[in-house]
């Protein structure tokens, strides 16, 4: 791993305001203790990102499939390492996880293949072709379609920040398959 450009803050380095902002389960993760260096922005970011993660209208396995594929497309090591465990808890199979981290994914089913195609298009083109939109529309309502696009866009944005400031993996996490 590369040396962080902005190192995560230790508990002792956090201001009272920063401590308050990361006072939640998991708030000690490197992503949060780095991003909280900008408290005002972190407060807004955490609310939005938390809504997409913890209160999604999308099923957990769909959300995590989209996040992992976005992490792969953006080559976001931190994002992948954090979400692979969440994906497993969401019921995503090892075969599907392997596919999500592959250049030429062999999706275990048609729906996963659709989600991969959607994440690929949104992460690389910032758009969905008509065929993908129509297929997604057969499974998701208007609000879920908007959320799906925002989810991928949010995780692509996070990937860029994580990579640019070089947030290190948290202890115990394995690098993604493209780094092994």
Secondary structure, 3 states (H helix, E strand, C coil): CCCCCCCCCCHHHCCHHHHHHCCCCCCCCHHHHHHCCCHHHHHHHHHHHHHHHHCCCCCHHHHHHHHHHHHHHHCCHHHHHHHHHHHHHCCCCHHHHHHHCCCCCCCCCHHHHHHHHHHHHHHHHCCCCHHHHHHHHCCCCHHHHHHHHHHHHHHHHHHHHHHHHCCCCCCCCCCCHHHC
